[in-house]
Amino acid sequence: LSSMGQNVSLGSLQPGDLLFWGSVGAAYHVAIYVGGGTYVHAPKPGDRVHTASINGYRPNFARRL
């Protein structure tokens, strides 16, 4: 999934873009950008899904499908 779609700069994010931590083809975490500098994700297996600031836990790259 982290190698699908097109690469998007973190400064050009749109709602629905996928955010990844790690590297292309070897990402270890994914979230969905919802706009306003926030994304929705589940921090760890079994944890509740919630929103977080892109400045608090910054992704390495983003993709648009």
PQR file with spaces between the fields and no chain letter, atoms N, CA, C, O and H, PARSE charges and radii, in Angstrom:
ATOM       1  N    LEU     1       0.822   -1.196    0.000 -0.4000 1.5000
ATOM       2  CA   LEU     1       0.000    0.000    0.000 -0.0000 2.0000
ATOM       3  C    LEU     1       0.870    1.265    0.000  0.5500 1.7000
ATOM       4  O    LEU     1       0.513    2.263   -0.626 -0.5500 1.4000
ATOM       5  N    SER     2       1.995    1.223    0.693 -0.4000 1.5000
ATOM       6  CA   SER     2       2.829    2.425    0.793 -0.0000 2.0000
ATOM       7  C    SER     2       3.556    2.758   -0.504  0.5500 1.7000
ATOM       8  O    SER     2       4.213    3.795   -0.591 -0.5500 1.4000
ATOM       9  H    SER     2       2.285    0.412    1.201  0.4000 1.0000
ATOM      10  N    SER     3       3.449    1.895   -1.512 -0.4000 1.5000
ATOM      11  CA   SER     3       4.069    2.195   -2.802 -0.0000 2.0000
ATOM      12  C    SER     3       3.028    2.435   -3.895  0.5500 1.7000
ATOM      13  O    SER     3       3.386    2.641   -5.055 -0.5500 1.4000
ATOM      14  H    SER     3       2.914    1.053   -1.442  0.4000 1.0000
ATOM      15  N    MET     4       1.746    2.410   -3.538 -0.4000 1.5000
ATOM      16  CA   MET     4       0.673    2.619   -4.511 -0.0000 2.0000
ATOM      17  C    MET     4       0.359    4.110   -4.643  0.5500 1.7000
ATOM      18  O    MET     4       0.738    4.912   -3.789 -0.5500 1.4000
ATOM      19  H    MET     4       1.454    2.242   -2.596  0.4000 1.0000
ATOM      20  N    GLY     5      -0.335    4.467   -5.719 -0.4000 1.5000
ATOM      21  CA   GLY     5      -0.745    5.844   -5.920 -0.0000 2.0000
ATOM      22  C    GLY     5       0.417    6.762   -6.222  0.5500 1.7000
ATOM      23  O    GLY     5       1.472    6.322   -6.679 -0.5500 1.4000
ATOM      24  H    GLY     5      -0.642    3.816   -6.412  0.4000 1.0000
ATOM      25  N    GLN     6       0.214    8.040   -5.963 -0.4000 1.5000
ATOM      26  CA   GLN     6       1.276    9.018   -6.236 -0.0000 2.0000
ATOM      27  C    GLN     6       1.802    9.626   -4.945  0.5500 1.7000
ATOM      28  O    GLN     6       1.070    9.783   -3.968 -0.5500 1.4000
ATOM      29  H    GLN     6      -0.643    8.397   -5.592  0.4000 1.0000
ATOM      30  N    ASN     7       3.073    9.960   -4.963 -0.4000 1.5000
ATOM      31  CA   ASN     7       3.698   10.602   -3.818 -0.0000 2.0000
ATOM      32  C    ASN     7       3.135   12.012   -3.654  0.5500 1.7000
ATOM      33  O    ASN     7       2.897   12.706   -4.643 -0.5500 1.4000
ATOM      34  H    ASN     7       3.667    9.832   -5.758  0.4000 1.0000
ATOM      35  N    VAL     8       2.922   12.432   -2.413 -0.4000 1.5000
ATOM      36  CA   VAL     8       2.398   13.759   -2.103 -0.0000 2.0000
ATOM      37  C    VAL     8       3.314   14.380   -1.052  0.5500 1.7000
ATOM      38  O    VAL     8       3.670   13.724   -0.073 -0.5500 1.4000
ATOM      39  H    VAL     8       3.115   11.868   -1.610  0.4000 1.0000
ATOM      40  N    SER     9       3.692   15.630   -1.250 -0.4000 1.5000
ATOM      41  CA   SER     9       4.517   16.291   -0.236 -0.0000 2.0000
ATOM      42  C    SER     9       3.661   16.555    0.998  0.5500 1.7000
ATOM      43  O    SER     9       2.453   16.764    0.885 -0.5500 1.4000
ATOM      44  H    SER     9       3.402   16.162   -2.046  0.4000 1.0000
ATOM      45  N    LEU    10       4.276   16.546    2.161 -0.4000 1.5000
ATOM      46  CA   LEU    10       3.550   16.774    3.401 -0.0000 2.0000
ATOM      47  C    LEU    10       2.983   18.185    3.461  0.5500 1.7000
ATOM      48  O    LEU    10       2.070   18.446    4.244 -0.5500 1.4000
ATOM      49  H    LEU    10       5.257   16.376    2.254  0.4000 1.0000
ATOM      50  N    GLY    11       3.497   19.087    2.660 -0.4000 1.5000
ATOM      51  CA   GLY    11       2.976   20.444    2.605 -0.0000 2.0000
ATOM      52  C    GLY    11       1.791   20.605    1.663  0.5500 1.7000
ATOM      53  O    GLY    11       1.199   21.681    1.594 -0.5500 1.4000
ATOM      54  H    GLY    11       4.238   18.875    2.023  0.4000 1.0000
ATOM      55  N    SER    12       1.437   19.544    0.934 -0.4000 1.5000
ATOM      56  CA   SER    12       0.342   19.605   -0.049 -0.0000 2.0000
ATOM      57  C    SER    12      -0.751   18.584    0.235  0.5500 1.7000
ATOM      58  O    SER    12      -1.440   18.141   -0.684 -0.5500 1.4000
ATOM      59  H    SER    12       1.919   18.670    0.989  0.4000 1.0000
ATOM      60  N    LEU    13      -0.914   18.212    1.487 -0.4000 1.5000
ATOM      61  CA   LEU    13      -1.876   17.169    1.836 -0.0000 2.0000
ATOM      62  C    LEU    13      -3.316   17.615    1.618  0.5500 1.7000
ATOM      63  O    LEU    13      -3.666   18.781    1.800 -0.5500 1.4000
ATOM      64  H    LEU    13      -0.354   18.572    2.233  0.4000 1.0000
ATOM      65  N    GLN    14      -4.142   16.643    1.222 -0.4000 1.5000
ATOM      66  CA   GLN    14      -5.575   16.840    1.095 -0.0000 2.0000
ATOM      67  C    GLN    14      -6.267   15.758    1.902  0.5500 1.7000
ATOM      68  O    GLN    14      -5.720   14.668    2.072 -0.5500 1.4000
ATOM      69  H    GLN    14      -3.858   15.695    1.074  0.4000 1.0000
ATOM      70  N    PRO    15      -7.484   16.045    2.412 -0.5600 1.5000
ATOM      71  CA   PRO    15      -8.216   15.010    3.140  0.2800 2.0000
ATOM      72  C    PRO    15      -8.320   13.718    2.317  0.5500 1.7000
ATOM      73  O    PRO    15      -8.617   13.750    1.123 -0.5500 1.4000
ATOM      74  N    GLY    16      -8.074   12.605    2.968 -0.4000 1.5000
ATOM      75  CA   GLY    16      -8.102   11.303    2.308 -0.0000 2.0000
ATOM      76  C    GLY    16      -6.729   10.773    1.948  0.5500 1.7000
ATOM      77  O    GLY    16      -6.585    9.580    1.678 -0.5500 1.4000
ATOM      78  H    GLY    16      -7.832   12.579    3.938  0.4000 1.0000
ATOM      79  N    ASP    17      -5.704   11.635    1.937 -0.4000 1.5000
ATOM      80  CA   ASP    17      -4.347   11.162    1.660 -0.0000 2.0000
ATOM      81  C    ASP    17      -3.910   10.218    2.771  0.5500 1.7000
ATOM      82  O    ASP    17      -4.284   10.394    3.930 -0.5500 1.4000
ATOM      83  H    ASP    17      -5.821   12.604    2.156  0.4000 1.0000
ATOM      84  N    LEU    18      -3.118    9.219    2.409 -0.4000 1.5000
ATOM      85  CA   LEU    18      -2.594    8.274    3.387 -0.0000 2.0000
ATOM      86  C    LEU    18      -1.220    8.734    3.855  0.5500 1.7000
ATOM      87  O    LEU    18      -0.369    9.097    3.043 -0.5500 1.4000
ATOM      88  H    LEU    18      -2.814    9.077    1.468  0.4000 1.0000
ATOM      89  N    LEU    19      -1.010    8.718    5.150 -0.4000 1.5000
ATOM      90  CA   LEU    19       0.261    9.110    5.763 -0.0000 2.0000
ATOM      91  C    LEU    19       0.974    7.856    6.240  0.5500 1.7000
ATOM      92  O    LEU    19       0.348    6.945    6.780 -0.5500 1.4000
ATOM      93  H    LEU    19      -1.701    8.423    5.810  0.4000 1.0000
ATOM      94  N    PHE    20       2.289    7.812    6.039 -0.4000 1.5000
ATOM      95  CA   PHE    20       3.059    6.628    6.406 -0.0000 2.0000
ATOM      96  C    PHE    20       4.280    6.989    7.245  0.5500 1.7000
ATOM      97  O    PHE    20       4.885    8.048    7.075 -0.5500 1.4000
ATOM      98  H    PHE    20       2.798    8.552    5.600  0.4000 1.0000
ATOM      99  N    TRP    21       4.619    6.094    8.141 -0.4000 1.5000
ATOM     100  CA   TRP    21       5.842    6.170    8.937 -0.0000 2.0000
ATOM     101  C    TRP    21       6.696    4.992    8.521  0.5500 1.7000
ATOM     102  O    TRP    21       6.197    3.872    8.405 -0.5500 1.4000
ATOM     103  H    TRP    21       4.127    5.234    8.279  0.4000 1.0000
ATOM     104  N    GLY    22       7.975    5.230    8.295 -0.4000 1.5000
ATOM     105  CA   GLY    22       8.881    4.208    7.782 -0.0000 2.0000
ATOM     106  C    GLY    22       9.322    4.621    6.392  0.5500 1.7000
ATOM     107  O    GLY    22       9.520    5.807    6.127 -0.5500 1.4000
ATOM     108  H    GLY    22       8.380    6.139    8.389  0.4000 1.0000
ATOM     109  N    SER    23       9.478    3.649    5.501 -0.4000 1.5000
ATOM     110  CA   SER    23       9.910    3.949    4.139 -0.0000 2.0000
ATOM     111  C    SER    23       8.963    3.292    3.140  0.5500 1.7000
ATOM     112  O    SER    23       8.204    2.389    3.490 -0.5500 1.4000
ATOM     113  H    SER    23       9.317    2.686    5.716  0.4000 1.0000
ATOM     114  N    VAL    24       9.016    3.754    1.902 -0.4000 1.5000
ATOM     115  CA   VAL    24       8.154    3.212    0.850 -0.0000 2.0000
ATOM     116  C    VAL    24       8.413    1.719    0.715  0.5500 1.7000
ATOM     117  O    VAL    24       9.556    1.294    0.544 -0.5500 1.4000
ATOM     118  H    VAL    24       9.633    4.488    1.617  0.4000 1.0000
ATOM     119  N    GLY    25       7.365    0.935    0.792 -0.4000 1.5000
ATOM     120  CA   GLY    25       7.480   -0.520    0.721 -0.0000 2.0000
ATOM     121  C    GLY    25       7.777   -1.179    2.054  0.5500 1.7000
ATOM     122  O    GLY    25       7.716   -2.403    2.162 -0.5500 1.4000
ATOM     123  H    GLY    25       6.437    1.280    0.931  0.4000 1.0000
ATOM     124  N    ALA    26       8.098   -0.390    3.073 -0.4000 1.5000
ATOM     125  CA   ALA    26       8.420   -0.939    4.401 -0.0000 2.0000
ATOM     126  C    ALA    26       7.862   -0.039    5.505  0.5500 1.7000
ATOM     127  O    ALA    26       8.514    0.169    6.528 -0.5500 1.4000
ATOM     128  H    ALA    26       8.147    0.605    2.985  0.4000 1.0000
ATOM     129  N    ALA    27       6.661    0.490    5.296 -0.4000 1.5000
ATOM     130  CA   ALA    27       6.039    1.354    6.303 -0.0000 2.0000
ATOM     131  C    ALA    27       5.590    0.516    7.498  0.5500 1.7000
ATOM     132  O    ALA    27       5.160   -0.626    7.337 -0.5500 1.4000
ATOM     133  H    ALA    27       6.132    0.320    4.464  0.4000 1.0000
ATOM     134  N    TYR    28       5.689    1.082    8.678 -0.4000 1.5000
ATOM     135  CA   TYR    28       5.278    0.372    9.891 -0.0000 2.0000
ATOM     136  C    TYR    28       4.036    0.972   10.532  0.5500 1.7000
ATOM     137  O    TYR    28       3.536    0.436   11.521 -0.5500 1.4000
ATOM     138  H    TYR    28       6.038    2.010    8.808  0.4000 1.0000
ATOM     139  N    HIS    29       3.519    2.099    9.977 -0.4000 1.5000
ATOM     140  CA   HIS    29       2.302    2.708   10.514 -0.0000 2.0000
ATOM     141  C    HIS    29       1.650    3.521    9.408  0.5500 1.7000
ATOM     142  O    HIS    29       2.338    4.101    8.567 -0.5500 1.4000
ATOM     143  H    HIS    29       3.926    2.535    9.174  0.4000 1.0000
ATOM     144  N    VAL    30       0.320    3.564    9.409 -0.4000 1.5000
ATOM     145  CA   VAL    30      -0.426    4.325    8.400 -0.0000 2.0000
ATOM     146  C    VAL    30      -1.571    5.061    9.077  0.5500 1.7000
ATOM     147  O    VAL    30      -2.132    4.586   10.064 -0.5500 1.4000
ATOM     148  H    VAL    30      -0.239    3.094   10.092  0.4000 1.0000
ATOM     149  N    ALA    31      -1.915    6.231    8.535 -0.4000 1.5000
ATOM     150  CA   ALA    31      -3.028    7.036    9.032 -0.0000 2.0000
ATOM     151  C    ALA    31      -3.702    7.706    7.839  0.5500 1.7000
ATOM     152  O    ALA    31      -3.159    7.709    6.734 -0.5500 1.4000
ATOM     153  H    ALA    31      -1.459    6.618    7.733  0.4000 1.0000
ATOM     154  N    ILE    32      -4.870    8.265    8.061 -0.4000 1.5000
ATOM     155  CA   ILE    32      -5.609    8.973    7.016 -0.0000 2.0000
ATOM     156  C    ILE    32      -5.672   10.451    7.391  0.5500 1.7000
ATOM     157  O    ILE    32      -6.133   10.810    8.475 -0.5500 1.4000
ATOM     158  H    ILE    32      -5.311    8.263    8.959  0.4000 1.0000
ATOM     159  N    TYR    33      -5.206   11.296    6.486 -0.4000 1.5000
ATOM     160  CA   TYR    33      -5.243   12.740    6.722 -0.0000 2.0000
ATOM     161  C    TYR    33      -6.679   13.223    6.609  0.5500 1.7000
ATOM     162  O    TYR    33      -7.371   12.881    5.650 -0.5500 1.4000
ATOM     163  H    TYR    33      -4.831   11.005    5.606  0.4000 1.0000
ATOM     164  N    VAL    34      -7.139   14.017    7.579 -0.4000 1.5000
ATOM     165  CA   VAL    34      -8.520   14.508    7.571 -0.0000 2.0000
ATOM     166  C    VAL    34      -8.606   16.019    7.370  0.5500 1.7000
ATOM     167  O    VAL    34      -9.706   16.566    7.307 -0.5500 1.4000
ATOM     168  H    VAL    34      -6.576   14.294    8.358  0.4000 1.0000
ATOM     169  N    GLY    35      -7.470   16.698    7.269 -0.4000 1.5000
ATOM     170  CA   GLY    35      -7.457   18.134    7.051 -0.0000 2.0000
ATOM     171  C    GLY    35      -7.140   18.899    8.328  0.5500 1.7000
ATOM     172  O    GLY    35      -7.176   18.345    9.427 -0.5500 1.4000
ATOM     173  H    GLY    35      -6.576   16.253    7.320  0.4000 1.0000
ATOM     174  N    GLY    36      -6.832   20.166    8.166 -0.4000 1.5000
ATOM     175  CA   GLY    36      -6.541   21.019    9.309 -0.0000 2.0000
ATOM     176  C    GLY    36      -5.350   20.583   10.133  0.5500 1.7000
ATOM     177  O    GLY    36      -5.279   20.875   11.326 -0.5500 1.4000
ATOM     178  H    GLY    36      -6.803   20.615    7.274  0.4000 1.0000
ATOM     179  N    GLY    37      -4.408   19.884    9.507 -0.4000 1.5000
ATOM     180  CA   GLY    37      -3.219   19.438   10.232 -0.0000 2.0000
ATOM     181  C    GLY    37      -3.456   18.227   11.118  0.5500 1.7000
ATOM     182  O    GLY    37      -2.645   17.949   12.002 -0.5500 1.4000
ATOM     183  H    GLY    37      -4.465   19.647    8.538  0.4000 1.0000
ATOM     184  N    THR    38      -4.545   17.499   10.905 -0.4000 1.5000
ATOM     185  CA   THR    38      -4.844   16.334   11.737 -0.0000 2.0000
ATOM     186  C    THR    38      -5.056   15.083   10.881  0.5500 1.7000
ATOM     187  O    THR    38      -5.334   15.160    9.685 -0.5500 1.4000
ATOM     188  H    THR    38      -5.203   17.725   10.187  0.4000 1.0000
ATOM     189  N    TYR    39      -4.916   13.953   11.527 -0.4000 1.5000
ATOM     190  CA   TYR    39      -5.149   12.665   10.886 -0.0000 2.0000
ATOM     191  C    TYR    39      -5.837   11.740   11.875  0.5500 1.7000
ATOM     192  O    TYR    39      -5.842   11.985   13.082 -0.5500 1.4000
ATOM     193  H    TYR    39      -4.691   13.890   12.499  0.4000 1.0000
ATOM     194  N    VAL    40      -6.413   10.681   11.344 -0.4000 1.5000
ATOM     195  CA   VAL    40      -7.062    9.675   12.168 -0.0000 2.0000
ATOM     196  C    VAL    40      -6.231    8.392   12.082  0.5500 1.7000
ATOM     197  O    VAL    40      -5.783    7.997   11.005 -0.5500 1.4000
ATOM     198  H    VAL    40      -6.409   10.483   10.364  0.4000 1.0000
ATOM     199  N    HIS    41      -6.034    7.747   13.244 -0.4000 1.5000
ATOM     200  CA   HIS    41      -5.241    6.525   13.279 -0.0000 2.0000
ATOM     201  C    HIS    41      -5.502    5.779   14.576  0.5500 1.7000
ATOM     202  O    HIS    41      -6.115    6.307   15.504 -0.5500 1.4000
ATOM     203  H    HIS    41      -6.398    8.067   14.118  0.4000 1.0000
ATOM     204  N    ALA    42      -5.031    4.558   14.623 -0.4000 1.5000
ATOM     205  CA   ALA    42      -5.035    3.756   15.847 -0.0000 2.0000
ATOM     206  C    ALA    42      -3.571    3.610   16.245  0.5500 1.7000
ATOM     207  O    ALA    42      -2.824    2.917   15.554 -0.5500 1.4000
ATOM     208  H    ALA    42      -4.533    4.129   13.869  0.4000 1.0000
ATOM     209  N    PRO    43      -3.137    4.235   17.329 -0.5600 1.5000
ATOM     210  CA   PRO    43      -1.728    4.248   17.692  0.2800 2.0000
ATOM     211  C    PRO    43      -1.074    2.876   17.848  0.5500 1.7000
ATOM     212  O    PRO    43       0.106    2.716   17.537 -0.5500 1.4000
ATOM     213  N    LYS    44      -1.826    1.893   18.322 -0.4000 1.5000
ATOM     214  CA   LYS    44      -1.264    0.545   18.466 -0.0000 2.0000
ATOM     215  C    LYS    44      -2.407   -0.454   18.400  0.5500 1.7000
ATOM     216  O    LYS    44      -3.558   -0.084   18.632 -0.5500 1.4000
ATOM     217  H    LYS    44      -2.785    2.024   18.574  0.4000 1.0000
ATOM     218  N    PRO    45      -2.117   -1.703   18.089 -0.5600 1.5000
ATOM     219  CA   PRO    45      -3.174   -2.709   17.999  0.2800 2.0000
ATOM     220  C    PRO    45      -3.996   -2.755   19.287  0.5500 1.7000
ATOM     221  O    PRO    45      -3.448   -2.781   20.389 -0.5500 1.4000
ATOM     222  N    GLY    46      -5.313   -2.765   19.127 -0.4000 1.5000
ATOM     223  CA   GLY    46      -6.204   -2.813   20.270 -0.0000 2.0000
ATOM     224  C    GLY    46      -6.544   -1.457   20.860  0.5500 1.7000
ATOM     225  O    GLY    46      -7.444   -1.361   21.695 -0.5500 1.4000
ATOM     226  H    GLY    46      -5.758   -2.744   18.232  0.4000 1.0000
ATOM     227  N    ASP    47      -5.845   -0.405   20.445 -0.4000 1.5000
ATOM     228  CA   ASP    47      -6.111    0.942   20.943 -0.0000 2.0000
ATOM     229  C    ASP    47      -7.279    1.541   20.164  0.5500 1.7000
ATOM     230  O    ASP    47      -7.581    1.099   19.055 -0.5500 1.4000
ATOM     231  H    ASP    47      -5.114   -0.483   19.767  0.4000 1.0000
ATOM     232  N    ARG    48      -7.930    2.540   20.739 -0.4000 1.5000
ATOM     233  CA   ARG    48      -9.049    3.181   20.058 -0.0000 2.0000
ATOM     234  C    ARG    48      -8.548    4.086   18.935  0.5500 1.7000
ATOM     235  O    ARG    48      -7.442    4.623   19.001 -0.5500 1.4000
ATOM     236  H    ARG    48      -7.684    2.899   21.639  0.4000 1.0000
ATOM     237  N    VAL    49      -9.357    4.244   17.929 -0.4000 1.5000
ATOM     238  CA   VAL    49      -9.038    5.135   16.811 -0.0000 2.0000
ATOM     239  C    VAL    49      -9.315    6.567   17.264  0.5500 1.7000
ATOM     240  O    VAL    49     -10.351    6.841   17.871 -0.5500 1.4000
ATOM     241  H    VAL    49     -10.255    3.808   17.875  0.4000 1.0000
ATOM     242  N    HIS    50      -8.393    7.471   16.969 -0.4000 1.5000
ATOM     243  CA   HIS    50      -8.592    8.874   17.331 -0.0000 2.0000
ATOM     244  C    HIS    50      -7.829    9.794   16.389  0.5500 1.7000
ATOM     245  O    HIS    50      -7.078    9.328   15.532 -0.5500 1.4000
ATOM     246  H    HIS    50      -7.552    7.248   16.476  0.4000 1.0000
ATOM     247  N    THR    51      -8.019   11.091   16.544 -0.4000 1.5000
ATOM     248  CA   THR    51      -7.306   12.059   15.724 -0.0000 2.0000
ATOM     249  C    THR    51      -6.062   12.528   16.463  0.5500 1.7000
ATOM     250  O    THR    51      -5.990   12.492   17.691 -0.5500 1.4000
ATOM     251  H    THR    51      -8.629   11.470   17.239  0.4000 1.0000
ATOM     252  N    ALA    52      -5.091   12.964   15.684 -0.4000 1.5000
ATOM     253  CA   ALA    52      -3.847   13.484   16.244 -0.0000 2.0000
ATOM     254  C    ALA    52      -3.318   14.576   15.318  0.5500 1.7000
ATOM     255  O    ALA    52      -3.700   14.651   14.150 -0.5500 1.4000
ATOM     256  H    ALA    52      -5.149   12.993   14.687  0.4000 1.0000
ATOM     257  N    SER    53      -2.444   15.410   15.845 -0.4000 1.5000
ATOM     258  CA   SER    53      -1.828   16.482   15.075 -0.0000 2.0000
ATOM     259  C    SER    53      -0.651   15.952   14.273  0.5500 1.7000
ATOM     260  O    SER    53       0.132   15.134   14.756 -0.5500 1.4000
ATOM     261  H    SER    53      -2.134   15.349   16.794  0.4000 1.0000
ATOM     262  N    ILE    54      -0.541   16.429   13.050 -0.4000 1.5000
ATOM     263  CA   ILE    54       0.583   16.018   12.204 -0.0000 2.0000
ATOM     264  C    ILE    54       1.909   16.504   12.791  0.5500 1.7000
ATOM     265  O    ILE    54       2.966   15.958   12.476 -0.5500 1.4000
ATOM     266  H    ILE    54      -1.177   17.094   12.658  0.4000 1.0000
ATOM     267  N    ASN    55       1.853   17.527   13.642 -0.4000 1.5000
ATOM     268  CA   ASN    55       3.071   18.046   14.264 -0.0000 2.0000
ATOM     269  C    ASN    55       3.509   17.222   15.470  0.5500 1.7000
ATOM     270  O    ASN    55       4.665   17.303   15.885 -0.5500 1.4000
ATOM     271  H    ASN    55       0.995   17.970   13.898  0.4000 1.0000
ATOM     272  N    GLY    56       2.603   16.431   16.038 -0.4000 1.5000
ATOM     273  CA   GLY    56       2.936   15.639   17.211 -0.0000 2.0000
ATOM     274  C    GLY    56       3.654   14.341   16.880  0.5500 1.7000
ATOM     275  O    GLY    56       4.585   13.950   17.584 -0.5500 1.4000
ATOM     276  H    GLY    56       1.663   16.365   15.701  0.4000 1.0000
ATOM     277  N    TYR    57       3.236   13.680   15.831 -0.4000 1.5000
ATOM     278  CA   TYR    57       3.807   12.392   15.406 -0.0000 2.0000
ATOM     279  C    TYR    57       3.881   12.467   13.895  0.5500 1.7000
ATOM     280  O    TYR    57       3.015   11.948   13.190 -0.5500 1.4000
ATOM     281  H    TYR    57       2.480   13.998   15.259  0.4000 1.0000
ATOM     282  N    ARG    58       4.926   13.120   13.404 -0.4000 1.5000
ATOM     283  CA   ARG    58       5.046   13.484   11.990 -0.0000 2.0000
ATOM     284  C    ARG    58       5.373   12.286   11.113  0.5500 1.7000
ATOM     285  O    ARG    58       6.318   11.549   11.392 -0.5500 1.4000
ATOM     286  H    ARG    58       5.629   13.542   13.977  0.4000 1.0000
ATOM     287  N    PRO    59       4.584   12.086   10.040 -0.5600 1.5000
ATOM     288  CA   PRO    59       4.841   10.977    9.126  0.2800 2.0000
ATOM     289  C    PRO    59       6.084   11.231    8.278  0.5500 1.7000
ATOM     290  O    PRO    59       6.552   12.362    8.154 -0.5500 1.4000
ATOM     291  N    ASN    60       6.604   10.154    7.698 -0.4000 1.5000
ATOM     292  CA   ASN    60       7.763   10.267    6.821 -0.0000 2.0000
ATOM     293  C    ASN    60       7.385   10.632    5.387  0.5500 1.7000
ATOM     294  O    ASN    60       8.135   11.316    4.692 -0.5500 1.4000
ATOM     295  H    ASN    60       6.224    9.235    7.798  0.4000 1.0000
ATOM     296  N    PHE    61       6.203   10.162    4.950 -0.4000 1.5000
ATOM     297  CA   PHE    61       5.767   10.464    3.589 -0.0000 2.0000
ATOM     298  C    PHE    61       4.264   10.235    3.459  0.5500 1.7000
ATOM     299  O    PHE    61       3.626    9.683    4.356 -0.5500 1.4000
ATOM     300  H    PHE    61       5.593    9.606    5.514  0.4000 1.0000
ATOM     301  N    ALA    62       3.709   10.668    2.326 -0.4000 1.5000
ATOM     302  CA   ALA    62       2.271   10.529    2.073 -0.0000 2.0000
ATOM     303  C    ALA    62       2.045   10.055    0.654  0.5500 1.7000
ATOM     304  O    ALA    62       2.864   10.286   -0.234 -0.5500 1.4000
ATOM     305  H    ALA    62       4.227   11.116    1.597  0.4000 1.0000
ATOM     306  N    ARG    63       0.908    9.381    0.452 -0.4000 1.5000
ATOM     307  CA   ARG    63       0.515    8.898   -0.876 -0.0000 2.0000
ATOM     308  C    ARG    63      -0.946    9.269   -1.118  0.5500 1.7000
ATOM     309  O    ARG    63      -1.747    9.314   -0.184 -0.5500 1.4000
ATOM     310  H    ARG    63       0.242    9.193    1.174  0.4000 1.0000
ATOM     311  N    ARG    64      -1.279    9.530   -2.361 -0.4000 1.5000
ATOM     312  CA   ARG    64      -2.660    9.792   -2.757 -0.0000 2.0000
ATOM     313  C    ARG    64      -3.085    8.683   -3.719  0.5500 1.7000
ATOM     314  O    ARG    64      -2.442    8.453   -4.743 -0.5500 1.4000
ATOM     315  H    ARG    64      -0.629    9.493   -3.120  0.4000 1.0000
ATOM     316  N    LEU    65      -4.160    8.012   -3.378 -0.4000 1.5000
ATOM     317  CA   LEU    65      -4.640    6.911   -4.214 -0.0000 2.0000
ATOM     318  C    LEU    65      -5.749    7.373   -5.134  0.5500 1.7000
ATOM     319  O    LEU    65      -6.276    6.579   -5.913 -0.5500 1.4000
ATOM     320  H    LEU    65      -4.682    8.199   -2.546  0.4000 1.0000
